[in-house]
């Protein structure tokens, strides 16, 4: 009986997620871009509230990317999706992006997270925007000490010159995960007529 109730709750949650994504798809592209920009600004403000020392560091970086992710896990499988943007500090250009993630392992629940990437060099930012990015089993985040001090504020180096922060409803996350996550351009939102 508990199993059936858990399955029912999972199906209702899945139906709610599908309904919300369908409602978002019906918004105009301009409304979606405005919503992503607003969420990006909110993510940075939340990060700066947690770690105010990061504001000048991010301002001097090549750029940043922010992603809002809504995920859920039912029994042995789970996943999530989200929207975001990559911002180039030098040109002030925003590139709209998407993310999708797959999770394995036992569990049940819904989680909303925000991921922020800081790019120390233009090459890493350009590669992220134009080629996308995928975390696999081998690309787990690991803490690193460097001369920028980013890791001193909760950032985790995910590749040379790229740091990731993860915010949850309770603040900066101590456990950063990227396995099974793919980031790529949102062709629809980047197509401006």
C-alpha positions as CSV (number, residue, x, y, z in Angstrom):
1,X,0.0,0.0,0.0
2,X,2.8,2.4,0.9
3,X,4.4,1.6,-2.5
4,X,1.2,2.4,-4.3
5,X,0.8,5.7,-2.5
6,X,4.4,6.6,-3.2
7,X,3.8,5.9,-6.9
8,X,0.6,7.9,-7.0
9,X,2.3,10.9,-5.3
10,X,5.2,10.6,-7.9
11,X,2.7,10.5,-10.8
12,X,0.9,13.5,-9.5
13,X,4.2,15.4,-9.1
14,X,5.2,14.4,-12.6
15,X,1.9,15.6,-14.0
16,X,2.3,18.9,-12.2
17,X,5.8,19.3,-13.7
18,X,4.6,18.5,-17.2
19,X,1.8,21.0,-16.8
20,X,4.2,23.8,-15.6
21,X,6.6,23.1,-18.5
22,X,3.7,23.2,-21.0
23,X,2.5,26.6,-19.5
24,X,6.0,28.0,-19.9
25,X,6.2,26.8,-23.5
26,X,3.1,28.9,-24.3
27,X,4.7,32.1,-23.1
28,X,6.1,34.4,-25.8
29,X,9.9,34.2,-26.4
30,X,10.2,37.8,-25.2
31,X,8.5,36.9,-21.9
32,X,10.7,33.8,-21.5
33,X,13.9,35.9,-22.1
34,X,12.7,38.4,-19.5
35,X,12.0,35.7,-17.0
36,X,15.4,34.1,-17.5
37,X,17.2,37.4,-17.2
38,X,15.3,38.1,-14.0
39,X,16.1,34.7,-12.5
40,X,19.7,35.2,-13.5
41,X,19.9,38.5,-11.6
42,X,18.1,37.0,-8.6
43,X,20.7,34.1,-8.6
44,X,23.6,36.6,-8.5
45,X,22.0,38.6,-5.8
46,X,21.5,35.5,-3.7
47,X,25.1,34.5,-4.2
48,X,26.3,38.0,-3.3
49,X,24.2,37.9,-0.1
50,X,25.9,34.7,0.9
51,X,29.4,35.7,-0.3
52,X,29.7,39.5,-0.9
53,X,33.4,39.2,-1.7
54,X,32.5,37.4,-5.0
55,X,30.9,40.5,-6.6
56,X,34.2,42.2,-7.6
57,X,35.7,38.8,-8.6
58,X,32.8,38.0,-10.9
59,X,32.8,41.5,-12.3
60,X,36.5,41.1,-13.3
61,X,35.9,37.6,-14.8
62,X,35.4,36.8,-18.5
63,X,31.7,36.1,-17.6
64,X,29.3,33.9,-15.8
65,X,26.4,31.5,-16.5
66,X,23.3,31.0,-14.2
67,X,20.8,28.2,-14.4
68,X,17.6,27.5,-12.5
69,X,16.9,23.8,-12.2
70,X,13.7,22.0,-11.1
71,X,14.3,18.3,-10.5
72,X,12.5,15.3,-9.1
73,X,13.3,11.8,-8.1
74,X,10.9,8.9,-7.9
75,X,12.2,5.6,-6.6
76,X,15.3,4.7,-8.6
77,X,15.3,7.3,-11.3
78,X,15.1,11.1,-11.5
79,X,15.9,14.1,-13.6
80,X,15.4,17.7,-14.1
81,X,15.5,20.5,-16.5
82,X,16.1,24.2,-16.4
83,X,16.9,27.4,-18.2
84,X,19.6,29.9,-17.9
85,X,21.9,32.3,-19.6
86,X,25.6,32.8,-20.2
87,X,26.8,36.4,-19.9
88,X,30.0,37.8,-21.4
89,X,31.3,40.7,-19.2
90,X,33.3,42.4,-22.0
91,X,30.5,42.6,-24.5
92,X,27.5,42.4,-22.1
93,X,26.0,39.8,-24.5
94,X,23.6,37.2,-23.1
95,X,23.3,33.8,-24.6
96,X,20.2,31.8,-23.5
97,X,20.8,28.2,-22.6
98,X,19.1,25.1,-21.3
99,X,20.1,22.3,-19.1
100,X,18.9,18.7,-18.6
101,X,20.0,16.2,-16.0
102,X,19.5,12.5,-15.2
103,X,19.9,11.0,-11.8
104,X,20.2,7.4,-10.7
105,X,19.8,6.0,-7.2
106,X,17.2,5.4,-4.6
107,X,15.1,8.3,-3.5
108,X,12.0,10.4,-3.7
109,X,11.6,14.2,-3.7
110,X,11.6,17.5,-5.5
111,X,14.5,19.9,-5.5
112,X,15.0,23.3,-6.9
113,X,18.6,24.5,-7.3
114,X,20.4,27.3,-8.9
115,X,23.9,26.8,-10.4
116,X,26.2,29.6,-11.2
117,X,29.4,29.2,-13.2
118,X,32.2,31.8,-13.2
119,X,34.6,31.7,-16.2
120,X,38.1,33.1,-15.6
121,X,39.0,33.2,-19.3
122,X,37.2,33.9,-22.5
123,X,38.2,30.6,-24.1
124,X,36.3,28.6,-21.5
125,X,33.3,30.8,-21.7
126,X,33.2,30.7,-25.5
127,X,33.6,26.9,-25.5
128,X,30.7,26.6,-23.0
129,X,28.4,28.8,-25.1
130,X,29.2,27.4,-28.5
131,X,29.9,23.7,-27.8
132,X,27.7,23.2,-24.8
133,X,29.0,21.1,-21.9
134,X,28.2,17.8,-20.4
135,X,29.2,16.4,-16.9
136,X,29.7,12.7,-17.1
137,X,30.7,10.3,-14.4
138,X,34.4,11.3,-14.8
139,X,33.7,15.0,-14.5
140,X,32.9,15.3,-10.8
141,X,33.5,18.6,-9.1
142,X,36.5,18.9,-6.8
143,X,37.7,21.7,-4.6
144,X,40.8,23.5,-5.6
145,X,42.9,26.3,-4.1
146,X,44.2,28.9,-6.5
147,X,45.3,32.5,-6.7
148,X,41.8,33.9,-7.5
149,X,40.3,33.0,-4.2
150,X,37.1,31.8,-5.7
151,X,37.3,28.4,-4.0
152,X,37.6,30.2,-0.7
153,X,34.0,31.3,-1.1
154,X,32.4,28.0,-1.8
155,X,33.2,27.7,-5.5
156,X,34.3,24.4,-6.8
157,X,36.6,24.1,-9.8
158,X,34.9,21.9,-12.5
159,X,37.5,22.4,-15.1
160,X,40.5,24.7,-15.5
161,X,39.4,28.3,-15.1
162,X,35.7,27.4,-14.4
163,X,34.1,27.5,-11.0
164,X,30.6,26.4,-10.0
165,X,28.4,27.4,-7.1
166,X,25.1,25.7,-6.2
167,X,22.4,27.5,-4.3
168,X,19.4,25.7,-2.7
169,X,16.5,27.2,-0.8
170,X,18.6,27.2,2.3
171,X,21.7,28.9,0.8
172,X,25.0,27.9,-0.6
173,X,25.3,24.1,-1.1
174,X,28.2,22.3,0.4
175,X,27.7,19.3,-1.9
176,X,28.0,20.1,-5.6
177,X,26.9,17.6,-8.2
178,X,27.1,17.7,-11.9
179,X,26.9,14.0,-13.0
180,X,24.5,13.4,-15.8
181,X,24.0,17.1,-16.6
182,X,24.1,18.7,-20.0
183,X,24.2,22.4,-20.8
184,X,23.4,23.7,-24.3
185,X,22.2,26.7,-26.3
186,X,18.5,27.5,-26.4
187,X,18.1,28.0,-30.1
188,X,14.5,29.3,-29.8
189,X,15.3,32.1,-27.3
190,X,18.5,33.1,-29.1
191,X,16.6,33.5,-32.4
192,X,15.6,37.2,-32.2
193,X,13.6,38.5,-35.0
